[in-house]
């Protein structure tokens, strides 16, 4: 078999035949020619037989590595005049527009980036993390389900930081499917207004309930754009607020202990943080032991812990009739206000202000595990996006990981 024929079968590049193969010391260079005669605009379906001119240099793409060799594909492309996009270089079937990588490489990078960390991806594939970000953007534009904003009835709105110093993304999730369906840079009312603009009035009318954190920005946007929708306090955020209050109590006491002559106590206490903040079902044995210690010796922190856990219980137990939940919640607020722990006195005031939306949460019954699972996954992924060049790249990584997307690997069959 001739080498060019062999490479034709080996590389599985769409719509080309191999003209020439050169094996260098680190790189195998494969020169190909397009099979089709017609020229296609890379940005729209326009096709023509009329060539504008031919480029003077070869275009290049990196393909999947061949063992330890890098593999470069080259082709001499033509230009065409698209009525909408002007004079452009023709599109090729094996790579996305403006890409320096073939589709197979793009797909492999996107798959890996959603599953493993920065060092693993960049080292294995020998590309920079910024390049990974750009590939994520390109792939998400290609594979995202275009119907993802249809059939939205119950949604969650949340913000995440994607870099230190106040860089935020606003995320909208579909609670029924536990997928992220929209992401936009920023966390203001204007950011969320953009989501509602994209959703349009018809689909906005279908919305039944929206879960939000307790901040004013998203509330404003929801009130402006969807005044009839039921606002629910996101249980994940309520538990997070209570956790923060517990942590403040614990830290104050730790500061007091540190001033004591016996250093061992404060060290032991510092380690108690996770035992206090974790869901009780997921505690390790030593964390359970730590909790028992706190229960016996530190009544203030134990009180804080009990307050937090009972609030979690209230907001994550479903009851279509919220009368009892209302009574229990009011009793909780009374207890918190009398507990002599300043962070919980403050929290009780916040809870009273948002009483209605918390009871709506109880009525509609958010499956907290689902919300928490998605939130935790989103936070893990967004931390991986630190170091990306733009909010769009982080949004792309979040969508690829948590959105309505099916990623395929190069060896998997292509969707029809
Ligand atoms: Zn065009």
Boltz pocket constraint, residues with backbone or C-beta under 6 A from the ligand:
constraints:
  - pocket:
      binder: B
      contacts: [[A, 41], [A, 42], [A, 43], [A, 44], [A, 45], [A, 46], [A, 82], [A, 83], [A, 84], [A, 85]]
      max_distance: 6.0
